Amino acid sequence: MLPFASGLASKVRLPNNYRLSWRRSFGAYDVSQRPMASELISVSTPDRYVMEETFLPSGGNACFLEQAKNWACNPDEYGGKYLPGVRQALCTGGCKVLEAGVNAMDLKNGIYIALKAIEKHLQRRAQTLTRSEEVAQVGTTAANGDREIGDLIAKAMEKVGKDGDFIISDKKKFNNELEFVNNMKLNWGSMSRYFLYEEDQTLDLKNPFILIHENKILDKNIFAQAIGAISCNEVKRPLLVVANGVEEEVAGFVVTNETFSKTKLCFVKPPVFEESWKAVYGENCELVYEENCKAIMRDIAILTGGRVVTAASDSLYIPLMLGSCKKVKVTNNEMIIHGGSGNQVYIEDRCEQLSDAIEMSTSDYEIKLLEERLQMLSSRVAILKVGGATTAESRKKRKRATNALNAAKAAMEEGIIPGGGVALLHASEELEKLQAMNIGEKIGVKLLQHAVKMPLYTIASTAGFQVSVVEKLLGQENPDLEYDPPRDEYVDAVKSAIVDPPLKLIRNELDDAVSYFVSRWCSTEKLQRQKGRAD
């Protein structure tokens, strides 16, 4: 196990090491990190970027591989490249001190004390992202230096925010493209599970017509007119029906009729009336609920370019009242309308009306309902289409874009720290202030202190410089100062765009490294072995 961990860390720290794979000499399938190891081994020319290892069928090895199958072992995911070295140093030093007779429980307590102190220090050092250029910088690092993807991710985050919806897809052309479309998400679900055809109880309708009826549908002629309009198209499109309900006899007729059964359709209804409304609106709660549902239906009509069918509407004009969109996803309790065909001018006017109503309203609960409608109507999704000369290149760029997006979200959530291991180096100095209870805890603190220094030592040794280069950083007043081997000078890490992956991912990796060592070598079995040795 330990040689395997050391081999893994040594391969990860090599320059231009883009992918790692593990291959079983037995069993069902390979354990790999993009691409599959079996694909790499089948080629005639050996791939010099692949590390192939054979390992024993033990639970510990399987646990290690599951731990290793994350962004820490994939250099171009999130920009992380050296953190497996922390795990290697921790496991190597920990094994030595445990064999020397140090109490495993005290060692574990000391490591966790040091880990908590390091995380607090990193959180204090973290810098929040306030500018689009900083987000682009994080995205570029995570995308393995692809500046174009980093800039597109920054533009998308600026438009829809870190909590917005993002879609990353392939594109047949060479260039990359960023597009923004309307995206309404509401808690209106399917009337019956009969319409949810997929295995995961969902339904995707592409380019559907949308029929919106504000009341319960009692007349089957409404469906006949809608289906007739659909049949006139050369390509039959699905039909989404949004209504307050459908009469059982009408629904049964539509489902069993041969003409209607050829059209893919789904019925969607508002959520069930909640008793909590009574405590807010009193006797008029049901009326307020119905009016709010009808208002949302009008919002859907404006978004999709359709009109709401009422009891006074003539069924002959139903084909002219249908809306449409690019895609709809329906579940048992949710509906997402993606890319509505409504006029953007009308949508913006509707949003302004809702904003004015919010300012004029004096009721807190009415303001809450209006804000929810405004958020649903104004919500947009960012679609990043990445292209390449070949399918393999497009797939690789799509993976990088996904990594850049995840890294940017994590960076906006908890911030970034100076890169190149300098933040971990200064964090190790904070451990000198800790007071250990006994010699075991003190050794645990020293063990983790040495492990977090390894990234910067590894960079210096790989570049061919002495350890003294690293030690000079500790005496500097600027904690962001970093040694840049290509330029052979000390630079400000943040100003020079040398930043680590988002703090959230650094913390997770440190937690994983410590948890793996503790669970593997500070287990109950180890404690019992030490007790038996003492007896």
Salt bridges, closest charged atoms under 4 A:
ASP47 OD2 - ARG19 NH2 2.47
GLU52 OE2 - ARG23 NH1 3.94
ASP76 OD2 - ARG34 NH2 3.11
GLU77 OE2 - LYS399 NZ 3.64
GLU99 OE2 - LYS526 NZ 3.54
GLU134 OE2 - ARG131 NH2 3.63
ASP151 OD1 - ARG147 NE 3.32
ASP163 OD1 - LYS162 NZ 3.45
ASP170 OD2 - ARG398 NH1 3.59
GLU177 OE1 - LYS171 NZ 2.82
GLU179 OE2 - LYS326 NZ 3.21
GLU179 OE1 - LYS385 NZ 3.37
GLU247 OE1 - LYS216 NZ 3.91
GLU275 OE1 - LYS278 NZ 3.03
ASP299 OD1 - ARG350 NE 2.71
ASP299 OD2 - ARG373 NE 2.84
GLU413 OE1 - LYS504 NZ 3.27
GLU414 OE2 - ARG507 NH2 2.78
GLU430 OE2 - HIS121 ND1 3.92
GLU430 OE1 - ARG124 NH2 3.83
GLU430 OE1 - LYS433 NZ 3.47
GLU432 OE1 - LYS446 NZ 3.61
ASP480 OD1 - ARG125 NH2 2.64
ASP484 OD2 - ARG487 NE 2.84
GLU489 OE2 - ARG487 NE 3.78
GLU509 OE2 - ARG87 NH2 3.67
GLU525 OE2 - ARG529 NH2 3.42
